[in-house]
Amino acid sequence: MPLLVVGISVLVLLLLMTRLRLNGFAALLLVAVGVALVQGIPVATVPDVLSEGIGDQIGDTMLTIGLGAMVGRVMGDSGAAQRIAGRLLDAFGPRWVQVAMVVTAMLIGVTMFYEVAFIIIVPIAFTLVRVTGAPLLWVGLPMSITLSTMHSFLPPHPGPTAVAATFDASVGLTLFYGLFIAVPAGVFIALLWPRLPFIKAMTPTIPQGLVTEREFTDEEMPGLGWSLFVALFPVVLIVAAAVTDMATSTENGFLHFVAFIGSAPIALLLTLCLAIWAFGPRIGRSLEEVGASCTSAAKAMAMILLVIGAGGAFKNVLVEGGISDYIKDATDSWSISPIILAWLVAVILRIALGSATVAVVTASGVVLPLLADSGAHPEIMVLAVACGSIAFSHVNDPGFWLFKEYFNLSVIEAIKVRTSYTTVLAILGLGGVLIAEQILDALSL
């Protein structure tokens, strides 16, 4: 039974990644080979199926992911990210420190990966805790929740970008629609969660010796105007292209140009060039130093890209082995919304695999056959899978351990805090996606 094969493969993958501590890339490839053989794919063609899946997935996402990581690293190493955070905190004051952290995390988290943005902003949170005397989670939790929302819901982050490529969805429209869901949901949970009694009862202290990131002096950091301009530049280009595409139906050279510069890879490439100049020679940093930042970012993203590629191989095996077609046939008679089904598949895979990126890539392969006949907008399906992938972060999620260590929590405390907030975010995201689909259907009538 194909569904039994899927269930067993997920369990084996979970065993390999948790008990045996095998990295996601190797584990996914091993399971993909096993599923291919069980499903009767000819042995001689298995390498081609794997290669095709890896090539399709990485080919569609490598530029966006790699360039986004480089932009984030250049901003961090130049002090631009710290400048944004520091000025926002000065503007809001101690009373509104949580709002300041949310705004900072949104601005920085739009183009940066969760881990990168977390490491850059968390020293600012620690400084605020020392200055104001506020509890650590009161200051730091809104930041983490907001970054989780940005990373899991919106392109150009890896998961949503990979799913957009699989569903042939517009990255710009996905970002545009996603902002209307992610921002309200993220802000609501970020401001609510630190006020819950079981959170307020926890009193962790700042861990000793954990923060080693450089703290820039005011003279060393670039100006606020340039820092904000570079951080928001790719978002403006991508959203502008999406809005122009929706507002205009006539094909002309201007529209093609807007679509070109508003595509995620080109927007990020232009942003990287701008960042290299703005935070390099313009402020006295050599091109060698800026180049080193880009190289470090590329190294950090290597394993993420490999995991995404292996997830693409697993997805392709499911498709070629007929499992996806079986699921499509089995669910044709279900009265459940394809959006809810896509969300549920992502949630189940997230619980089993831990990695949100692996969950969305694998889930996209499972639900892809549903898209053509569902009538759902592909961008909405992307968001359904993406917000499902944030649910139930626990001990098999690398981000869980980063969160636990930096906030000096026990495993049980980290589960209470992070697992709960990620799950509620996923549920709110599903509600937002269903509402967005209804609105789009109404507008298209």
C-alpha positions, -999 to +999 in steps of 0.1 A: +000+000+000+016+033-011+005+052+020+021+026+042+054+031+022+052+068+029+045+063+066+074+038+070+098+060+050+090+090+073+096+068+103+129+056+089+139+091+081+130+102+117+151+073+131+181+082+109+180+119+118+172+116+155+185+083+169+214+078+145+222+115+142+226+113+104+224+146+086+194+155+066+211+153+032+223+117+036+192+105+054+169+119+027+189+103-001+190+069+017+152+069+022+146+081-013+166+052-027+147+028-005+113+041-016+124+040-052+133+003-049+101-006-030+079+012-055+094-007-084+114+021-101+140+003-123+173+001-106+191+015-136+170+047-136+171+054-098+202+076-101+186+096-129+154+101-108+175+113-079+196+136-100+166+150-118+149+158-085+180+174-070+187+194-101+152+207-105+150+218-068+184+234-065+182+250-099+151+269-089+162+280-054+200+282-052+202+318-066+176+332-042+189+314-011+225+320-018+221+357-026+198+363+004+223+348+027+251+370+013+230+402+017+223+393+053+259+385+061+272+417+045+248+437+065+257+419+097+294+422+093+293+459+085+271+468+115+241+479+093+218+454+111+230+466+145+224+502+134+188+494+125+181+477+158+198+503+179+180+532+164+147+515+167+153+507+203+163+543+210+131+555+193+107+533+211+122+534+246+121+508+274+083+508+277+078+497+241+109+475+239+088+445+227+074+465+198+109+477+189+121+441+188+092+430+166+098+459+141+136+452+141+131+415+135+107+422+107+130+445+089+161+423+093+142+390+090+127+398+056+160+390+038+179+370+065+175+334+076+163+328+111+196+316+125+216+345+110+191+372+121+188+357+155+225+357+161+228+394+150+198+407+170+202+386+202+231+407+216+209+438+214+182+419+233+208+410+260+219+446+262+183+457+267+178+432+294+208+445+313+198+481+309+161+479+316+161+450+341+133+434+321+130+395+320+150+378+292+119+362+276+100+395+278+126+411+255+139+381+234+107+361+228+090+387+205+122+388+184+123+350+180+086+347+172+088+374+146+118+359+129+102+324+129+072+339+112+093+357+085+114+327+079+086+302+076+059+321+058+077+344+033+100+342+003+129+346-003+134+322+026+142+286+016+110+268+023+084+291+007+108+297-023+113+260-029+076+253-028+068+283-051+092+267-076+075+233-073+040+248-077+051+272-104+038+300-083+048+337-084+074+344-057+063+381-058+026+373-053+034+348-026+054+374-007+026+400-013-002+378-001+020+363+027+027+397+042-010+402+049-010+369+069+024+368+085+025+403+098-007+403+118-002+367+130+034+373+140+028+406+158-002+391+177+017+361+190+049+380+196+031+405+219+008+379+235+031+350+243+055+368+268+024+378+288+011+343+293+014+331+329+034+300+322+059+321+302+061+348+329+068+321+355+101+312+337+130+334+348+161+324+327+193+344+329+216+355+302+240+326+294+276+333+301+301+333+273+276+324+246+274+358+228+307+364+210+294+386+181+312+419+176+296+450+189+301+480+167+307+516+180+285+543+166+314+556+144+319+521+129+284+515+118+269+529+086+240+554+087+205+544+094+192+556+060+215+534+040+210+504+064+172+506+060+174+513+023+194+481+016+173+460+040+141+469+023+153+472-013+146+436-024+112+436-008+102+468-026+114+454-060+096+421-055+063+436-042+064+463-069+066+437-096+037+418-082+015+448-078+023+460-113+015+426-127-019+426-110-028+461-119-019+459-156-030+434-182-012+449-213+021+434-223+048+459-230+085+464-225+081+483-192+062+454-177+088+429-188+115+451-172+096+454-139+091+417-139+128+411-145+141+433-117+113+421-094+121+385-098+136+372-065+171+363-079+176+396-098+162+417-069+186+400-045+215+402-069+209+440-073+206+442-035+239+424-030+257+447-054+242+477-036+252+462-002+287+455-013+292+492-024+272+508+005+288+487+032+322+483+016+342+510-001+317+537+008+324+532+045+360+523+042+358+485+041+378+468+015+363+446-012+383+417+003+365+421+036+331+422+019+340+392-002+349+373+029+315+380+043+299+366+011+321+335+012+312+328+048+275+331+039+279+307+011+296+282+033+268+285+059+242+279+032+259+248+017+242+222+039+208+239+035+211+237-002+221+201+000+191+193+022+168+211-002+183+192-031+179+158-013+143+168-005+138+174-042+151+139-048+127+124-023+099+144-038+107+131-073+109+095-061+074+099-046+061+113-079+079+087-102+069+059-078+033+067-082+027+076-045+017+112-053-008+099-079-022+074-054-027+102-028-044+123-054-067+095-064-074+086-027-082+122-018-104+130-049-135+119-030-126+137+002-147+167+012-117+183+028-102+215+013-070+209-007-056+239+012-063+222+046-049+189+032-017+206+021-013+222+055-019+189+073+007+171+052+032+198+060+024+196+097+028+159+099+061+160+081+073+188+103+065+168+134+083+138+120+113+155+104+120+186+125+134+207+096+108+231+082+127+232+049+126+194+045+089+194+055+078+219+029+099+204+001+086+169+008+050+180+014+051+200-019+058+167-038+030+149-020+003+176-027+015+187-061-009+165-080-038+181-061-030+216-073-041+212-110-077+201-102-082+219-069-089+254-084-068+269-056-044+297-064-008+283-064+005+311-042-022+303-016-012+266-017+025+277-012+015+296+019-007+267+032+023+243+030+047+270+044+027+279+074+020+242+082+058+237+083+063+260+113+041+239+136+054+217+165+090+227+166+107+203+190+139+184+197+145+173+161+145+209+149+180+227+149+162+260+156+148+246+188+183+241+202+195+275+191+164+290+209+170+268+240+206+276+244+205+314+239+176+318+262+191+294+288+160+272+291+156+236+300+144+212+273+109+211+290+108+249+292+118+252+256+091+228+245+065+248+265+076+280+249+087+273+213+066+243+205+035+261+217+041+294+198+051+277+165+019+255+166-004+285+173+014+304+145+007+276+121-030+275+130-034+312+126-016+310+093-040+284+081-069+306+090-053+335+072-047+314+041-083+302+040-096+338+043-071+350+016-084+323-008-120+333-003-111+370-010-092+361-042-121+339-053-145+368-047-124+392-066-121+369-096-159+366-100 
